[in-house]
Amino acid sequence: MGTGYVITKQGMTMITHGLAGELKDDGIACNTLWPRTGIQTAAVKNLLGGDESMAKSRAPEIMADSAHVILTSEAKLTTDNFFLDDEVLISSGMTIDDLVTKYSPAKGFALSKLMPDFIC
């Protein structure tokens, strides 16, 4: 799984870079958003470790909230970027404490116990 995952991420990265160049003159931004940690999805639960992996993954809303920040940014200034979810939110004014409170798998969860995403 590791090789296939990395190859697909590389492909998405190259598509983002190519489309950003092709669409720049039209004022259309093209970016990529990656999770820094595991995200509580069906794939994580069913394929990547079940409840144990889910307990070490962030809530999926972190990706939605990060995407919203990117999608509402100035397209001409925000294109051809490869963002990490938590960095996007911190750049928009969230703090580490906000991230822990809103997206951690459990109250009082230690950031150091989060499962890193496979690409990070």
N, C-alpha and C positions, 0 to 999 in steps of 0.2 A: 504494500500500500504506500509506503513512503516514497518510492520512486515515482509512481503514478501521480501522487499528490503534488510533488515538487514540479513535475513536468507540466501539469495543468496550471499551476500557479505561474510558472515561467511563461506559458502560452498566454495567459490572461494579462500578464505584465507587458508582453510584447504587443498584444492587441491594443491595450490602453495607450501605449506610446505611439503606435502607428495612427490610431484614430485621432489622438490629440493633435498630431501634425496635420492630418487630412482635414479636420473640422475647425481648426483654429480660425481661419479666415471667415467662417460662418458664425463665429461667436459661440460655438458649442464646445463646452468643456468635456473632457474625458479623463476620469480619474479611477483609481483602484482603491478600495477600502479593505484592509485586512484586519482580522482580529488579533490582538496580542496574545490572548489566552483562548482556551477552549470556550465554546459558546454552548449553552444548554439547548441542543437541537436533537431531533430524532436520530441523526447520524451519530452523534456523540453517544447517545444512550444505547442505540442498537448495534453499533459497529466498533465503538472505540472505548469500551470499558464499562458500560452500563451505569448503574447508580453511583459507583465510585468516581467515574469520570464526570458525571453530572454534578456531583458534590464539589468538584474542583473547577467548575466552569462558571463563567459569568452569564447573567441573564441576557437573552437575545435582544432586549431593548437597547443595549449599548450600541449595537450595530445600527438599529433604526435611528437612534438619536444622533449618532455620528453621521450617518448618511444625510439626515435632515440638515445638519450644519453645512455639509459640503454642497448639497443641492441648492441651498439658498444663498450660497456665496456668489461673488461676482465671477461669472464664467471666464471672462477674459484674463482674470488674475489667478484663477484656480483651475488650471488644466495641466495634464501630464504629470500628475502627482501620484504617489503611492503612499497612502495614509494608513496609520494605525489608529484603531478606534479610540483608544484612551487619549492619544495625543491630540486628536481632533477636538475632543471634548474639553481637555485642559486648555487648549488654545482659545476656546470659546468662553472661558471663564470658570469652568468647573475646577474644583480642587480634588486632590487625592481622596480626601475624606468624603466628598460628594460621590465619587466613583464607588468607593467601598460601600457607602450607605445604599446607593441606588441599584448597583449591579451585582454585588457579591451574592454567592449562592446561599449564604446564611448570615444572620446577624452576628457581628463580632468576628467574622471570618478574617484570617490573616492573609494579606496579599501574597505573601511568600508561598502560600499553599496552592495558589492557582495553577492549573495545568497550562503550560505554554502551548500556543498554537503550533502546529507542526512546521510551519514555514519560518517562524521567528527563532 
